[in-house]
Amino acid sequence: DIVMTQSPLSLSVTPGQPASISCKSSQSLQHSDGKAYLYWYLQKPGQPPQLLIYEVSNRFSGVPDRFSGSGSGTDFTLKISRVEAEDVGVYYCMQSIQPPLFTFGPGTKVDIK
Amino acid sequence: EVRLLESGGALVQPGGSLRLSCAASGFTFTNYAMNWVRQAPGKGLEWVSGIGGSGGYTYYPDSVKGRFTISRDNSKDTLFLQMNNLRVDDTAVYYCARDSSWGAPFDSWGQGTLVSVSS
């Protein structure tokens, strides 16, 4: 089974400053179709998770362009160009290279300094 | 607007059973694969089951295989999760989540329902 890891597990950011979260998978998420099946979700306090990024770098509908995703193979990154107060919460990466088995990372908690 | 409303969560004893429901609205239910994802108190997310739009295929991780059964009633736009032989470590908020029309997992989520397994 694929294991997902994230770093850091906790991040405190000054508003307006950038933030970066790393996600690594124990196996390559690169499919033979050329896509990498890596997703990012944000769970704001007291809310269900919401989809932010699909297939590594595509922002989901309504997601601000300060969020960006990159990476390939086993190494992926979520970047927030300028953190805002509404961005606090726990960020999860998730793989689906082995559908229908989905595996989440442990989560990275982001708060505001 | 897509809406997913879970219900059925309760306090149950170890070894007991529970059936969760998820009422869907705002989209053509039968056209979408659906899932259950759970979150233990203070912990991360764990996918626990998935079902195709027609209900013709279902999937489970090893942690719940043989104990949980996902199903759907497309005439009532409702998703179900039958949970048997519940264990203390099944305690969690259970979310239903829809797959997008192009295959991205979990593009919409309900608010969740709490299942507590304790003696």
Interface residues (C-beta under 8 A of the other chain):
Chain A: Y39 Y41 Q43 P48 P49 Q50 L51 Y54 E55 F60 V90 Y92 M94 S96 P99 P100 L101 F102 T103 F104 G105 P106 G107
Chain B: N35 V37 G44 L45 E46 W47 G50 Y59 P61 Y95 S100 A104 P105 F106 D107 W109 G110 Q111 G112
